[in-house]
Amino acid sequence: MNHFRRFAVIDWSGAKGARHKGIALALCEAGSAAPVLVEPPTGTWSRTAIAEWIEARAHEPLLVGFDFSFAPPCIERGSYLPGEDVPTHASDFWAYVEDACDDADLGAASLLEVRHRRHFYFGAADGHKADFMHLRRCEAEYNAGGGGKPSTVYDAIGAAQVAKASFAGMRTLHRLHAALPIWPFDPLPKSGATVIEIYTAIAARAAGLRKGRSKIRTADALDAALVAMGSAPHRPLPRYDDHATDAILTAAWLRMQAQNALFWEPEKMTAEIAHREGWTFGVA
């Protein structure tokens, strides 16, 4: 049993700029009260403001879930960016990403679009998309278990791409790592906050939402999904967009699953995978 009593989920964004409508933060306490959206300090969240919010709570029993890939694939090809002189352990690679980017608000678009452009798929001019579809071991395990094929951090085109969000997230992890542990790269602490990687689609499936129809856009649909998470109904929202409802539902799911030993000790996660690629909480 771990010590966590507060549960936060951030629906993330890698968009350019300093303020991002695509970021939402939901928080709940132990018990059954529905998660609530945390209001940003200046009207719209920035990635920097999210980092500051977490750093201010580093000593709380808080479990924080981010919805992006914490590292690129490395095990299969022996490098995050084959042919480049880059680190091969995740925390060192986060530092490399930080040094390689000068984008505003912990962004990382310049790394994808300029510095390491050849590693990312932006369209047909880059060749066959299949040549870029490399997965981490946890992503391959999720796919093999019937969860579906997740996006890869090398795919930088389309609404479903996670490339910019993930590399911006790696800059954020580099910053946060100075203040608190990040699982599974670090062991779980006996006190204080911890950051983990989550996947909102896992929470949606657990709530009974089908593939391709997992986005919640009404109050009734959100409450029905929360019931499956053992949660009370939510407070009415000003608008029911994917960012807000994903964060709220997944925070309730994280609270329900935080004591699930299978998710903390996945059978296929070796020590090498844990340190190089990490693992998505909820992929057993």
Secondary structure, DSSP 4 states (H G I P E B T S, - for coil): -----EEEEEE----SSS--TT-EEEEEESSSPPPEEPPPTTSS--HHHHHHHHHTTTTSSEEEEE-S-SS---TTTSSSSTTS---SSHHHHHHHHHHH---GGG--HHIIIIITGGGSB-SGGG--GGGG----HHHHHHHHTTS-----TTB--STT--HHHHHHHHHHHHHHTTTS-BTTTSPPPSSS-EEEE--HHHHHHHTTPPTT-----SHHHHHHHHHHTT-PPPPPPS---HHHHHHHHHHHHHHHHTT-HHHHS-TT--HHHHHHT--BTT--
